[in-house]
Amino acid sequence: MSHTSGVRQAQKEKTRRALMDAALRLLEDQSLSSLGLREVTRAVGVAPAAFYRHFRDLSDLGVALVEECLSSLHHMIGAILAGQDGDEERIEATVDAVAEHVRRYPAHIRFIARERHGGVRPVRQAIAAELDRFADEVATAFCPQLPAESWPPEDVRMLAELYVDHMVMTATAFLEAQADHTEAADERRVAATARKQLLLISLGRHHWHDA
């Protein structure tokens, strides 16, 4: 790659990044379906035509945001589930990790929570696909811990989906609690409830086939 083409590529990546960051900021107070393309390009300081060098439309930008917002959460929770031995340790580590993730990436969590059931179909589908992949990763982490003779793949998958739904719900609850930085007690209540819910899921897992 020549120096000129390298500079051009770096500038292209910089503009793409700026468009995504601007969209994420603007989406703090509105849904993607109400966001205007000119609103995004104006925030970045580029012509509307420049947008189409990076994304086909706002739905395409939204799908890119979905991939970015959920990718780090995949790896974080998967590592916790695979790396902790006891249920209590795993629950504690998971809740703490989700809380920290929300502190670091509140705009990401807000975007996913709002658009998961929002009005832009490609984005809804992208979120569903990412959460589906998330469930695959959680199921893979659980498989070595569950006896194969009593846990068929469809039951492991069901358990994984339950964990994924709980993680999204917990992240959203932390986001709401952390919106007011003076109410640390609210965040503690969210964490305590999340631990109890995960413990209930864990107890159900251990006795699922007793019946």
BELWOWO-V47817 format. One record per residue. BURIAL is I if it has 16 or more other C-alpha atoms within 10 Angstrom, else O. Layout:
BURIAL + BURIAL
//
This chain:
O + O + O + O + O + O + O + O + O + O + O + O + O + O + I + I + O + I + I + I + I + I + I + I + I + I + I + O + O + O + O + I + O + O + O + O + O + O + O + I + I + O + O + I + O + O + O + O + O + O + I + O + O + I + I + O + O + I + I + O + I + I + I + O + I + I + O + O + I + I + O + O + I + I + O + O + I + I + O + I + I + I + O + O + O + O + O + O + O + I + I + I + I + I + I + O + I + I + I + O + I + I + I + O + O + I + I + I + I + I + I + I + I + I + I + I + O + O + O + I + O + O + I + I + I + I + I + O + O + I + I + I + O + I + I + I + I + I + I + I + I + I + I + O + O + O + O + O + O + O + O + O + O + O + O + I + I + O + I + I + I + O + I + I + O + I + I + I + O + I + I + I + I + I + I + I + I + I + O + O + O + O + O + O + O + I + I + O + O + I + I + O + O + I + I + O + O + I + I + O + I + I + O + O + I + O + O + O + O + O + O
//
